[in-house]
Amino acid sequence: MYYSEDGGKTFKSNLVQKIHGDYHAMWIDPHDSNHMIAGSDGGIYATHDRGKSWDYLNNVAIAQFYEIGLDMQKPYRICGGLQDNNVWCGPSATFDTRGIANSDWFTVGGGDGFYAQWDPSDASTVYAESQDGNLLRRNLKNA
């Protein structure tokens, strides 16, 4: 994330640090340019001091899935690869009146998660892919 203090003649990149890169969205308060919100592969962050410190807004349930796979259970389960954030699996529904919780989700692979598929003949096995063509097979009974 670059900034300029001289109307765009020169730029620096040392102001915004300690938050996840790979930015996708930026909002700057039109009434207070010290107040900004950044959306990235790592989530949503807000600052009120022009980027010197950031609050991680982890109470928003969002994710950037590349691909998803579903199993045939009832309720079905979902696995999906997330940009920079592993391959995650979780339920499509719950009987808990509070809804599906973050703790209901679990990782099966690391790195940049891409494709994830359940074995059609064994609901305890998940196949996952990450960057550079890495593949893994995870048996959840042994996890």
Contacts in CASP RR format, 6 or more apart in sequence:
PFRMAT RR
TARGET T0000
AUTHOR 0000-0000-0000
METHOD contacts of the structure
MODEL  1
MYYSEDGGKTFKSNLVQKIHGDYHAMWIDPHDSNHMIAGSDGGIYATHDR
GKSWDYLNNVAIAQFYEIGLDMQKPYRICGGLQDNNVWCGPSATFDTRGI
ANSDWFTVGGGDGFYAQWDPSDASTVYAESQDGNLLRRNLKNA
1 13 0 8 1.000
1 15 0 8 1.000
1 16 0 8 1.000
1 21 0 8 1.000
1 23 0 8 1.000
1 26 0 8 1.000
1 38 0 8 1.000
2 11 0 8 1.000
2 12 0 8 1.000
2 13 0 8 1.000
3 11 0 8 1.000
3 12 0 8 1.000
3 13 0 8 1.000
3 15 0 8 1.000
3 16 0 8 1.000
4 10 0 8 1.000
4 11 0 8 1.000
4 12 0 8 1.000
5 12 0 8 1.000
15 50 0 8 1.000
15 51 0 8 1.000
15 52 0 8 1.000
16 38 0 8 1.000
16 51 0 8 1.000
16 54 0 8 1.000
18 54 0 8 1.000
19 38 0 8 1.000
19 40 0 8 1.000
19 45 0 8 1.000
19 54 0 8 1.000
19 56 0 8 1.000
20 40 0 8 1.000
20 41 0 8 1.000
20 42 0 8 1.000
20 43 0 8 1.000
20 45 0 8 1.000
20 84 0 8 1.000
21 40 0 8 1.000
21 41 0 8 1.000
21 42 0 8 1.000
22 40 0 8 1.000
22 41 0 8 1.000
22 42 0 8 1.000
22 83 0 8 1.000
22 84 0 8 1.000
23 38 0 8 1.000
23 39 0 8 1.000
23 40 0 8 1.000
24 39 0 8 1.000
24 40 0 8 1.000
24 41 0 8 1.000
24 64 0 8 1.000
25 37 0 8 1.000
25 38 0 8 1.000
25 39 0 8 1.000
26 36 0 8 1.000
26 37 0 8 1.000
26 38 0 8 1.000
26 39 0 8 1.000
27 36 0 8 1.000
27 37 0 8 1.000
28 35 0 8 1.000
28 36 0 8 1.000
29 35 0 8 1.000
29 36 0 8 1.000
32 48 0 8 1.000
33 50 0 8 1.000
34 47 0 8 1.000
34 48 0 8 1.000
34 49 0 8 1.000
34 50 0 8 1.000
34 51 0 8 1.000
35 46 0 8 1.000
35 47 0 8 1.000
35 48 0 8 1.000
36 46 0 8 1.000
36 47 0 8 1.000
36 50 0 8 1.000
36 51 0 8 1.000
37 44 0 8 1.000
37 45 0 8 1.000
37 46 0 8 1.000
37 47 0 8 1.000
37 57 0 8 1.000
38 44 0 8 1.000
38 45 0 8 1.000
38 46 0 8 1.000
38 47 0 8 1.000
38 54 0 8 1.000
39 45 0 8 1.000
41 64 0 8 1.000
41 83 0 8 1.000
41 84 0 8 1.000
41 85 0 8 1.000
42 84 0 8 1.000
42 85 0 8 1.000
43 56 0 8 1.000
43 57 0 8 1.000
43 58 0 8 1.000
43 60 0 8 1.000
43 62 0 8 1.000
44 56 0 8 1.000
44 57 0 8 1.000
44 60 0 8 1.000
44 62 0 8 1.000
45 54 0 8 1.000
45 55 0 8 1.000
45 56 0 8 1.000
45 57 0 8 1.000
46 54 0 8 1.000
46 55 0 8 1.000
46 57 0 8 1.000
47 53 0 8 1.000
47 54 0 8 1.000
47 55 0 8 1.000
61 102 0 8 1.000
63 82 0 8 1.000
63 85 0 8 1.000
63 88 0 8 1.000
64 82 0 8 1.000
64 83 0 8 1.000
65 80 0 8 1.000
65 81 0 8 1.000
65 82 0 8 1.000
66 80 0 8 1.000
66 81 0 8 1.000
66 82 0 8 1.000
66 83 0 8 1.000
66 113 0 8 1.000
66 114 0 8 1.000
66 115 0 8 1.000
67 80 0 8 1.000
67 81 0 8 1.000
67 114 0 8 1.000
67 115 0 8 1.000
67 116 0 8 1.000
68 78 0 8 1.000
68 79 0 8 1.000
68 80 0 8 1.000
68 81 0 8 1.000
68 116 0 8 1.000
69 78 0 8 1.000
69 79 0 8 1.000
69 80 0 8 1.000
69 116 0 8 1.000
69 117 0 8 1.000
69 118 0 8 1.000
70 76 0 8 1.000
70 77 0 8 1.000
70 78 0 8 1.000
70 79 0 8 1.000
70 92 0 8 1.000
70 118 0 8 1.000
71 77 0 8 1.000
71 118 0 8 1.000
71 123 0 8 1.000
72 118 0 8 1.000
72 120 0 8 1.000
72 123 0 8 1.000
73 123 0 8 1.000
75 91 0 8 1.000
75 92 0 8 1.000
75 93 0 8 1.000
75 94 0 8 1.000
76 92 0 8 1.000
77 89 0 8 1.000
77 90 0 8 1.000
77 91 0 8 1.000
77 92 0 8 1.000
77 118 0 8 1.000
77 123 0 8 1.000
78 89 0 8 1.000
78 90 0 8 1.000
78 91 0 8 1.000
78 92 0 8 1.000
79 87 0 8 1.000
79 88 0 8 1.000
79 89 0 8 1.000
79 90 0 8 1.000
79 108 0 8 1.000
79 116 0 8 1.000
79 117 0 8 1.000
79 118 0 8 1.000
79 126 0 8 1.000
79 128 0 8 1.000
80 87 0 8 1.000
80 88 0 8 1.000
80 89 0 8 1.000
80 113 0 8 1.000
80 116 0 8 1.000
81 87 0 8 1.000
81 88 0 8 1.000
81 112 0 8 1.000
81 113 0 8 1.000
81 114 0 8 1.000
81 115 0 8 1.000
81 116 0 8 1.000
81 128 0 8 1.000
82 88 0 8 1.000
82 113 0 8 1.000
83 112 0 8 1.000
83 113 0 8 1.000
84 111 0 8 1.000
84 112 0 8 1.000
85 111 0 8 1.000
85 113 0 8 1.000
86 107 0 8 1.000
86 108 0 8 1.000
86 109 0 8 1.000
86 110 0 8 1.000
86 111 0 8 1.000
86 113 0 8 1.000
87 107 0 8 1.000
87 108 0 8 1.000
87 109 0 8 1.000
87 110 0 8 1.000
87 113 0 8 1.000
87 114 0 8 1.000
87 116 0 8 1.000
87 126 0 8 1.000
87 128 0 8 1.000
87 129 0 8 1.000
87 130 0 8 1.000
88 105 0 8 1.000
88 106 0 8 1.000
88 107 0 8 1.000
88 108 0 8 1.000
89 105 0 8 1.000
89 106 0 8 1.000
89 107 0 8 1.000
89 108 0 8 1.000
89 116 0 8 1.000
89 126 0 8 1.000
90 100 0 8 1.000
90 104 0 8 1.000
90 105 0 8 1.000
90 106 0 8 1.000
91 100 0 8 1.000
91 104 0 8 1.000
93 100 0 8 1.000
94 100 0 8 1.000
94 101 0 8 1.000
94 104 0 8 1.000
108 116 0 8 1.000
108 126 0 8 1.000
108 128 0 8 1.000
108 136 0 8 1.000
108 138 0 8 1.000
108 140 0 8 1.000
108 143 0 8 1.000
109 128 0 8 1.000
109 130 0 8 1.000
109 136 0 8 1.000
109 138 0 8 1.000
110 128 0 8 1.000
110 130 0 8 1.000
111 130 0 8 1.000
111 131 0 8 1.000
112 130 0 8 1.000
112 131 0 8 1.000
113 128 0 8 1.000
113 129 0 8 1.000
113 130 0 8 1.000
113 131 0 8 1.000
114 128 0 8 1.000
114 129 0 8 1.000
114 130 0 8 1.000
114 131 0 8 1.000
115 127 0 8 1.000
115 128 0 8 1.000
115 129 0 8 1.000
116 126 0 8 1.000
116 127 0 8 1.000
116 128 0 8 1.000
116 129 0 8 1.000
117 126 0 8 1.000
117 127 0 8 1.000
118 125 0 8 1.000
118 126 0 8 1.000
118 127 0 8 1.000
119 125 0 8 1.000
119 126 0 8 1.000
119 127 0 8 1.000
124 139 0 8 1.000
124 140 0 8 1.000
124 141 0 8 1.000
125 137 0 8 1.000
125 138 0 8 1.000
125 139 0 8 1.000
125 140 0 8 1.000
126 137 0 8 1.000
126 138 0 8 1.000
126 140 0 8 1.000
127 135 0 8 1.000
127 136 0 8 1.000
127 137 0 8 1.000
127 138 0 8 1.000
128 135 0 8 1.000
128 136 0 8 1.000
128 138 0 8 1.000
129 135 0 8 1.000
129 136 0 8 1.000
130 136 0 8 1.000
END
